Amino acid sequence: MTTTGINKLDVSQTKEMILYAGEKIRENKPLLTKVDSAIGDGDHGIGMSVGFEKVEENLKDKEFTTINDIFKTTGMSMVQSMGGASGVIFGSMFLGGVKGLDPKSELDVPTISDIFSASLEAIKQRGKANLGDKTMIDALEPAVDGLKESASESATLLEALKKAEEKAAEGVENSKNYIAKFGRAKSLGDRALGNQDAGATSVWIIFKSMREWVEQLNK
């Protein structure tokens, strides 16, 4: 892998990247609603939009000194505004990764790998879901594997996020082949086959958005 390109973000850049991801989630509300309506309650897009609206409100005009505080604020905003299991799970995607983490003033590949690895474990412990259960884990776990690989290969941040995005996309596609173990889709049994999971789709959009934002910095 090449070693050119941006290898880390400062606190301000990290905040802007999360805000951009929130914008993209809100733009994709119709897609998320459509995906969730096929086998779920149809409210995933609304919930994610509400969550990231609160994230924007709590991040935009505030100054932060650590990456930890940005992730913590993002996660708490989602938990408090979304409600229900989805709020807790997606809140944990940001909160769980920085719990107990030493204060960080830069986001590099090893750090983002560590954060989302810890997030994955926190979500698994809280939600009891595993790969193949037709949940957001189906995209998050492959994305985390991609980040770990990138960290071991000394990849640039853009390369790492590209790999995470690609693996998350593969996970979304694979989720079509799984029978749901949780939520409303669980009652559908085989009828849920052929439909992708909405939570996994949101995870893919988040990684895709982070890649897009970092890619803009490299231009």
CORHU-V115114 format. One record per pair of residues at least 6 apart in sequence whose ideal C-beta (glycine too) atoms are under 6 Angstrom apart, sorted by the first residue. I is the first residue (numbers start at 1). GAP is how many residues later the second one is. If there is no record, write none. Layout:
i | gap
I | GAP
I | GAP
This chain:
i | gap
1 | 152
1 | 154
1 | 158
5 | 151
5 | 153
5 | 213
6 | 151
6 | 211
6 | 212
7 | 101
7 | 149
7 | 150
8 | 98
8 | 100
9 | 98
11 | 53
11 | 94
14 | 53
14 | 56
14 | 93
15 | 44
15 | 55
17 | 193
17 | 196
18 | 56
19 | 37
20 | 189
20 | 193
21 | 185
21 | 188
21 | 189
22 | 30
22 | 33
22 | 34
24 | 181
24 | 185
25 | 23
25 | 27
25 | 180
26 | 23
26 | 26
28 | 177
29 | 16
29 | 20
32 | 12
32 | 13
32 | 166
33 | 9
33 | 12
35 | 161
35 | 163
35 | 166
36 | 6
36 | 8
36 | 162
38 | 157
39 | 146
39 | 149
39 | 153
39 | 156
40 | 143
40 | 144
40 | 145
40 | 158
41 | 143
44 | 154
47 | 35
47 | 39
48 | 154
50 | 31
50 | 32
51 | 27
51 | 30
51 | 31
54 | 23
54 | 27
55 | 19
55 | 22
58 | 15
58 | 19
64 | 6
66 | 37
66 | 38
67 | 37
67 | 40
68 | 30
68 | 33
68 | 35
71 | 23
71 | 27
72 | 26
74 | 20
75 | 16
75 | 19
75 | 20
78 | 9
78 | 12
78 | 13
79 | 8
79 | 9
79 | 12
89 | 34
89 | 38
92 | 30
92 | 31
92 | 34
93 | 26
96 | 22
96 | 23
96 | 26
97 | 18
97 | 19
97 | 21
97 | 22
104 | 7
109 | 41
109 | 42
109 | 48
109 | 51
110 | 41
113 | 34
113 | 35
113 | 38
116 | 28
116 | 31
117 | 27
120 | 20
120 | 21
120 | 24
129 | 6
129 | 8
129 | 53
131 | 6
131 | 10
132 | 46
133 | 48
134 | 41
134 | 44
134 | 46
134 | 63
135 | 47
135 | 64
136 | 63
136 | 64
136 | 67
138 | 33
138 | 37
138 | 59
138 | 62
139 | 29
139 | 32
139 | 33
139 | 61
139 | 64
139 | 65
140 | 63
142 | 25
142 | 29
143 | 21
143 | 24
143 | 25
143 | 64
146 | 17
146 | 18
146 | 21
147 | 13
147 | 17
150 | 10
150 | 13
157 | 57
158 | 56
158 | 57
158 | 60
161 | 49
161 | 50
161 | 53
162 | 49
164 | 43
165 | 42
165 | 43
165 | 46
168 | 35
168 | 36
168 | 39
169 | 35
171 | 29
172 | 24
172 | 28
172 | 29
172 | 32
175 | 21
175 | 22
175 | 25
176 | 18
176 | 20
180 | 6
180 | 12
185 | 7
